Structure formats: structure tokens, C-alpha cells
Amino acid sequence: LVVEDTFAISGRGLIVAPDVDLGDQRQRHLKVELRRPDGTTAHAEALAQVPFVNPPRLTERPRHVLLFTRLAKTDVPIGTELWIADEP
């Protein structure tokens, strides 16, 4: 996915947009490679969660948001490519 926006939530971490379809609703811990627009790369761990929506959208596939607890907005500039490397 290519980062279009980031949202820092106090006490939670950094959420990136857009969300991503991982095929099911389970929460996952992911290893992610960040490929920044300036050519640098980094590795981080993300928590992938399907956000609670009331009422649930039953016709759509669940989409996960990626939450980074150890990164700041400056670590993930707009245009960064996120590649899922592995599930720990």
C-alpha cells in the first residue's frame, strides 16, 4: 500500500491510510518494510485490526487499519510504500 495520510493518536500510535484488505477479520501482528519516497528503507512492526463499525457493513470485505506503536508521523511520510514482510 502507498501511504496517503497518517493519523497520530495519543496513547495508541500511528495509523496509516488507506486501509488494507487482508482477507479475514482476525487481528494480526505484521512485520512491514517501509520504502520512503527519499529512497531510504526501514522495518517496523504493525498491528492490523478491523475497526469496529456499528452497524457492521456485511456486504463489504473487512479492511484492516495498520497501527504502528513505535513510529511517528515523520517516520512515515506521505508516499511511503508499505510492504508486508512477514507475520511474526
C-alpha positions as CSV (number, residue, x, y, z in Angstrom):
1,L,0.0,0.0,0.0
2,V,1.1,3.6,-0.6
3,V,0.6,5.9,2.4
4,E,-1.9,8.7,1.6
5,D,-2.2,10.1,5.1
6,T,-1.2,9.4,8.7
7,F,-3.0,9.9,12.0
8,A,-1.2,10.1,15.3
9,I,-3.5,9.0,18.2
10,S,-2.2,9.8,21.6
11,G,-1.7,6.7,23.7
12,R,-2.3,4.3,20.7
13,G,0.2,5.1,18.0
14,L,0.3,6.0,14.3
15,I,-2.4,4.8,11.9
16,V,-1.8,5.0,8.2
17,A,-4.3,5.4,5.4
18,P,-5.6,3.8,3.3
19,D,-6.7,0.6,5.0
20,V,-5.9,-2.8,3.5
21,D,-7.8,-6.0,2.8
22,L,-6.0,-8.9,4.5
23,G,-8.8,-11.4,3.6
24,D,-10.3,-12.0,7.1
25,Q,-11.2,-10.3,10.3
26,R,-8.6,-11.6,12.6
27,Q,-6.1,-9.2,14.3
28,R,-2.5,-9.7,13.2
29,H,1.0,-8.6,14.1
30,L,2.9,-7.9,10.9
31,K,6.5,-7.1,10.0
32,V,6.5,-4.3,7.5
33,E,9.1,-2.8,5.2
34,L,8.8,0.9,4.7
35,R,10.1,2.2,1.4
36,R,10.2,6.0,1.7
37,P,9.9,8.5,-1.1
38,D,13.5,9.6,-0.4
39,G,14.8,6.1,-1.2
40,T,15.5,5.1,2.4
41,T,14.0,1.9,3.9
42,A,13.2,0.8,7.4
43,H,11.5,-2.1,9.1
44,A,8.8,-1.9,11.7
45,E,6.1,-4.0,13.4
46,A,2.4,-3.1,12.9
47,L,-0.8,-4.2,14.4
48,A,-3.5,-4.9,11.8
49,Q,-7.0,-4.5,13.2
50,V,-10.5,-4.4,11.6
51,P,-12.1,-1.3,13.2
52,F,-15.5,-1.7,15.0
53,V,-18.3,-0.3,12.9
54,N,-21.9,-0.1,14.2
55,P,-23.8,-1.3,12.4
56,P,-21.4,-3.6,10.6
57,R,-21.1,-3.5,6.9
58,L,-22.0,-7.0,5.9
59,T,-21.7,-6.6,2.2
60,E,-18.1,-5.5,2.2
61,R,-15.0,-7.4,3.0
62,P,-13.3,-6.5,6.2
63,R,-10.5,-4.0,5.9
64,H,-7.6,-3.7,8.3
65,V,-6.1,-0.5,9.6
66,L,-2.4,-0.6,10.3
67,L,-1.2,0.7,13.7
68,F,2.4,1.5,14.4
69,T,3.1,2.0,18.1
70,R,6.8,2.9,17.8
71,L,6.7,5.3,14.8
72,A,6.0,9.0,14.4
73,K,4.4,10.8,11.5
74,T,7.9,11.9,10.4
75,D,9.0,8.2,10.2
76,V,6.2,7.5,7.6
77,P,6.0,10.4,5.1
78,I,3.1,10.6,2.6
79,G,4.1,8.4,-0.4
80,T,5.8,5.7,1.6
81,E,5.3,2.2,0.3
82,L,4.4,-0.4,3.0
83,W,5.3,-4.0,2.1
84,I,4.1,-6.8,4.4
85,A,7.3,-8.8,5.0
86,D,6.0,-11.5,7.4
87,E,3.8,-12.3,10.3
88,P,5.9,-12.9,13.5
